[in-house]
């Protein structure tokens, strides 16, 4: 099955508007095991759009199209379909009624130009738009099934989920491969590639990587019929189990640290308080959706205070970190206190040290990780992720 995406609009072609519609549709298809062949972007030009439609109809089985269904002169999708495939445009009475009703609900009279949105190619099947004025439509040309949707992201997503996917899914063959994704923290993609070189069986398997800050994904695509369990074990062992926070198979399973921690906490009876420094609110925001989250505080200077206390009491810095975390947990009457502090490395000017502390029912645990950057934005995002991952690993050790 050959599937393509066609995006239409000058604003998308010239970069004024990022093509988030194509990115979102690609992700939806990938999650369902559908392999995308090509993505095409065309401006508001009838000749270019007609040429693209003609070419796609001859090489693809399915094409998801967004944009060009509005009421203005630069919205050319329906006209291009009519011109390309010889399907005259005709007013769809129900579509026109729906558009008028939409304006009526808004307390307005429909402008005459909006009649254009009810002009659909003869032979097409209308796809109702309950979220805006532009109806979509389904049209078959040559061997290709076209699904035309609005360019407004909110309308497009709703239409795809409720109308297009239910029409499309039965036409798609069963996936011919399995997809395994290993979600990791703290290991760079170069190191991951190096570690996986020790596995010769991966040479015949499609292997990919996705990097997002301190997180990296290892993506493996392999034929249906192979035993997945030994493959997962061998890859996990090569990467290092401590770095992997989730493994999904064909899209099933948690895909973020907060999803994993949510299953670990299980209930809001486990209260959580967050005290952070270098994350500058990023860690607190990530934790705010967790069950039992009771609050957070940002304290940039706690590391200096802890250092002074350690010197005054002749304690180690680690012991002072634990004392501080235990005090916060007690003061907040929380089951868990998640503390994050940071400081520039005294040994290397290009490194930043992130101190993560978890005080909980089973004791207090600390970890210090270094970040090779002085960029504030990277420090904020990386430190939040590293501390959150440490919390995950602490919870995983608890019975």
C-alpha positions in Angstrom: 0.0 0.0 0.0 1.5 3.3 -1.2 0.4 6.3 1.0 1.3 9.9 0.4 0.5 13.3 2.0 -0.2 16.4 0.0 -0.2 19.9 1.6 -1.4 22.9 -0.2 -0.9 26.6 0.4 1.7 29.4 -0.3 2.1 30.0 3.4 3.2 26.4 3.9 5.4 26.3 0.8 7.3 29.5 1.6 7.8 28.6 5.3 5.5 31.2 6.9 3.5 28.4 8.5 5.2 25.2 9.6 3.5 22.1 8.1 2.3 20.7 11.4 -0.6 18.9 9.6 1.8 16.7 7.7 3.9 16.0 10.7 0.8 15.0 12.8 -0.6 12.8 10.0 2.7 11.1 9.5 2.9 10.3 13.2 -0.7 8.9 13.2 0.1 6.7 10.2 3.4 5.5 11.8 1.6 4.6 15.0 -0.7 2.4 13.0 2.1 0.7 11.2 1.5 2.5 7.9 4.6 3.3 5.9 4.5 6.7 4.2 5.9 7.0 0.7 6.2 10.7 0.1 5.1 14.2 1.3 4.4 16.9 -1.3 3.9 20.6 -0.7 2.3 22.8 -3.4 1.5 26.5 -3.4 -1.7 28.2 -4.4 -1.3 27.6 -8.1 -3.9 25.7 -10.1 -1.4 24.3 -12.6 1.1 23.1 -10.0 -1.7 21.6 -7.9 -3.3 19.9 -10.9 0.1 18.4 -11.9 0.7 17.1 -8.3 -2.8 15.5 -8.2 -2.3 13.8 -11.5 1.1 12.4 -10.6 0.0 11.2 -7.2 -3.1 9.4 -8.7 -0.8 7.3 -10.8 1.8 6.2 -8.2 -0.1 6.1 -4.8 -3.0 4.1 -3.5 -4.0 6.6 -0.8 -3.3 10.4 -0.5 -4.2 12.5 2.5 -4.6 16.1 1.4 -4.8 19.2 3.6 -5.6 22.8 2.8 -7.3 24.8 0.0 -10.9 24.2 1.0 -11.6 27.8 2.2 -13.9 30.4 0.6 -11.3 32.7 -0.9 -9.8 32.9 -4.4 -6.5 31.2 -3.4 -8.4 28.1 -2.1 -8.1 25.9 -5.2 -8.3 22.3 -4.1 -11.8 21.4 -5.4 -11.3 23.4 -8.6 -8.0 21.5 -9.2 -9.6 18.1 -8.7 -12.3 19.1 -11.1 -9.8 20.4 -13.7 -7.5 17.4 -13.3 -10.0 14.5 -13.4 -12.8 16.0 -15.4 -15.3 16.1 -12.5 -17.6 19.1 -12.7 -18.2 21.1 -9.5 -21.7 21.0 -8.1 -23.3 22.6 -5.1 -23.8 20.0 -2.3 -27.1 21.0 -0.7 -26.3 19.4 2.6 -22.9 21.1 2.7 -24.4 24.5 2.0 -27.0 23.9 4.6 -24.4 23.0 7.2 -22.3 26.1 6.3 -25.3 28.4 6.7 -26.2 26.7 10.0 -22.6 27.2 11.3 -22.9 31.0 10.6 -26.3 31.1 12.2 -25.0 29.5 15.4 -22.3 32.2 15.4 -25.0 34.9 15.1 -24.0 35.9 11.5 -25.3 35.6 8.0 -23.2 33.5 5.6 -21.3 35.7 3.2 -22.0 34.8 -0.5 -18.3 33.8 -1.0 -18.8 30.8 1.4 -21.1 29.1 -1.2 -17.8 28.1 -2.9 -17.1 25.7 0.0 -20.2 23.7 -0.9 -19.0 23.1 -4.5 -17.8 19.5 -4.6 -16.6 17.5 -7.5 -19.2 15.2 -9.0 -18.5 11.6 -7.9 -16.9 12.7 -4.6 -18.3 11.7 -1.1 -18.8 14.6 1.3 -17.0 14.5 4.7 -18.9 16.6 7.2 -17.0 19.2 9.1 -18.5 19.7 12.6 -15.7 22.1 13.7 -15.7 24.7 10.9 -17.2 25.7 7.6 -15.1 23.7 5.1 -16.4 20.2 4.3 -13.9 17.7 3.3 -14.5 15.1 0.6 -13.3 11.6 -0.6 -12.5 11.2 -4.3 -11.1 8.2 -6.3 -9.0 8.9 -9.3 -7.1 6.1 -11.2 -5.9 3.8 -8.4 -5.7 6.4 -5.7 -8.2 7.2 -2.9 -7.9 10.9 -2.1 -9.1 12.3 1.3 -9.3 16.1 1.2 -9.4 17.8 4.6 -9.3 21.5 5.9 -5.9 23.1 6.6 -7.0 24.4 10.0 -5.2 21.9 12.3 -8.0 21.5 14.8 -10.5 20.8 12.1 -8.2 18.5 10.2 -7.3 16.4 13.3 -10.9 16.0 14.3 -12.0 15.1 10.8 -9.2 12.5 10.4 -10.0 10.8 13.7 -13.7 10.7 13.4 -14.3 10.3 9.6 -11.2 9.7 7.5 -9.5 7.0 9.6 -12.6 4.9 9.9 -13.0 5.0 6.1 -9.3 4.4 5.5 -8.4 1.7 8.0 -10.4 -1.1 6.4 -8.6 -0.4 3.0 -5.2 -0.9 4.5 -3.4 -4.2 4.6 -2.1 -5.7 7.8 1.4 -4.4 8.7 4.2 -6.5 7.2 6.6 -5.6 10.0 6.9 -5.1 13.8 8.1 -1.8 15.3 10.1 -1.8 18.5 11.1 1.5 20.1 13.5 1.8 23.1 13.1 5.1 25.0 16.4 6.1 26.6 17.8 8.9 28.8 21.3 10.1 29.2 22.9 8.2 26.3 23.9 10.0 23.1 22.9 8.6 19.7 26.5 8.1 18.8 27.1 6.0 21.9 23.9 4.0 21.2 25.0 3.3 17.7 28.4 2.1 19.0 26.8 -0.1 21.6 24.5 -1.7 19.1 27.3 -2.6 16.8 28.0 -5.6 19.0 24.7 -7.1 17.8 25.3 -8.7 14.3 21.7 -9.7 13.9 20.8 -6.0 13.5 22.6 -5.8 10.2 19.6 -7.2 8.4 17.1 -5.1 10.4 16.0 -1.5 9.7 17.5 0.6 12.5 16.9 4.3 13.2 17.4 6.9 15.9 15.5 10.0 17.1 17.1 12.6 19.4 15.3 15.1 21.6 17.5 16.7 24.1 18.8 14.2 26.7 16.3 11.6 25.4 17.0 9.3 22.5 14.9 6.6 20.8 16.3 3.5 19.2 13.8 2.4 16.5 13.8 -1.1 15.1 11.7 -2.4 12.3 11.7 -6.1 11.6 9.6 -8.6 9.7 6.5 -10.2 11.1 7.1 -13.7 12.4 10.3 -13.1 14.3 10.4 -13.8 18.0 10.6 -10.4 19.6 11.4 -11.3 23.2 15.1 -12.3 22.7 15.6 -9.3 20.4 14.3 -6.9 23.1 16.5 -8.6 25.8 19.7 -8.4 23.6 19.1 -4.8 22.6 18.3 -3.8 26.2 21.4 -5.5 27.5 23.6 -3.7 24.8 22.2 -0.3 25.6 22.2 -0.8 29.4 18.9 -1.4 31.1 19.3 1.6 33.5 19.1 4.0 30.5 15.9 2.6 29.1 12.7 3.9 30.6 10.2 2.2 28.2 10.0 -0.2 25.3 7.0 -0.1 23.0 6.0 -2.7 20.5 3.8 -1.6 17.6 3.0 1.6 19.5 1.8 -0.2 22.6 3.2 1.1 25.9 4.2 4.4 27.6 6.0 6.9 25.5 7.1 9.5 28.0 8.8 9.6 31.4 5.7 11.0 33.1 3.6 8.1 31.7 6.0 5.6 33.2 6.1 7.4 36.6 2.3 7.7 36.6 2.0 3.9 36.4 4.7 3.6 39.2 2.9 6.0 41.6 -0.5 4.3 40.7 -2.6 6.4 43.0 -2.9 10.0 44.3 -2.4 8.6 47.8 1.3 9.0 47.1 1.8 12.7 47.5 4.7 14.4 45.7 6.3 17.8 46.3 8.9 19.2 44.0 11.8 21.7 44.8 13.8 22.6 41.8 16.6 25.0 40.8 18.1 24.8 37.3 14.9 23.4 35.8 13.3 26.8 36.4 9.8 25.4 36.5 10.3 22.8 33.7 10.5 19.9 36.2 7.5 21.1 38.1 5.5 21.4 34.9 6.4 17.8 33.9 5.4 16.6 37.4 2.1 18.6 37.6 0.1 15.9 35.8 1.3 13.1 38.1 -1.1 11.6 40.7 -0.6 13.0 44.1 1.3 16.2 43.0 0.7 18.7 45.8 3.0 21.6 44.8 6.4 22.9 43.8 8.8 25.6 44.7 11.8 27.1 42.7 14.9 27.8 44.7 18.0 28.7 42.7 20.2 29.2 45.7 19.6 26.0 47.7 22.9 24.4 46.5 24.9 27.3 48.0 23.0 27.0 51.2 23.6 23.2 51.4 27.3 23.7 50.7 27.6 26.1 53.6 25.7 23.8 55.9 28.0 20.9 54.9 31.1 23.0 55.8 29.7 24.2 59.1 28.6 20.7 60.2 31.6 18.9 58.8 29.2 16.7 56.7 29.7 15.5 53.2 27.8 17.4 50.5 25.8 14.3 49.8 24.7 13.9 53.4 23.7 17.6 53.4 21.6 17.1 50.3 19.8 14.2 51.9 19.2 16.2 55.1 17.8 19.0 53.0 15.5 16.7 51.1 14.2 15.0 54.2 13.4 18.4 55.8 11.5 19.5 52.7 9.5 16.2 52.7 8.7 16.6 56.4 7.7 20.3 56.1 5.4 19.6 53.1 3.9 16.4 54.7 4.6 14.6 51.4 5.2 10.9 50.7 7.9 11.9 48.2 10.1 15.0 47.9 11.8 15.4 44.6 14.7 17.9 44.9 16.8 19.3 42.0 19.7 21.6 42.5 22.6 22.5 40.3 25.9 24.4 40.0 28.7 25.1 37.5 31.4 22.6 37.7 34.5 23.9 39.4 36.7 21.5 37.5 35.4 22.2 34.0 34.0 25.6 32.9 31.9 23.8 30.2 30.1 21.5 32.5 27.0 22.0 34.7 26.3 19.6 37.6 22.8 18.5 38.3 22.0 17.1 41.8 18.9 15.0 42.0 17.5 13.9 45.4 14.5 11.7 46.2 13.3 11.5 49.8 10.6 8.8 50.2 9.1 6.1 52.5 12.1 3.8 51.8 14.8 6.3 52.3 16.7 9.1 50.6 18.7 8.7 47.4 21.0 11.1 45.5 22.6 11.3 42.1 24.8 13.9 40.4 25.0 14.0 36.6 27.0 16.4 34.4 25.7 18.3 31.4 28.3 19.5 28.8 26.8 22.9 28.1 26.5 26.4 29.4 23.4 27.2 27.4 20.6 28.1 29.9 17.8 26.5 27.8 19.6 23.2 27.4 20.5 23.2 31.1 16.8 23.8 32.0 15.5 21.0 29.8 18.3 18.5 30.4 18.3 18.9 34.1 14.5 18.4 34.3 14.7 15.2 32.3 17.6 13.8 34.2 16.0 14.5 37.6 12.7 13.0 36.4 14.5 9.9 35.2 16.3 9.5 38.5 12.9 9.6 40.2 11.7 6.8 37.9 14.7 4.7 38.7 14.3 5.2 42.5 10.6 4.2 42.2 11.6 1.1 40.2 13.8 -0.1 43.0 11.0 0.3 45.6 8.8 -2.8 46.3 
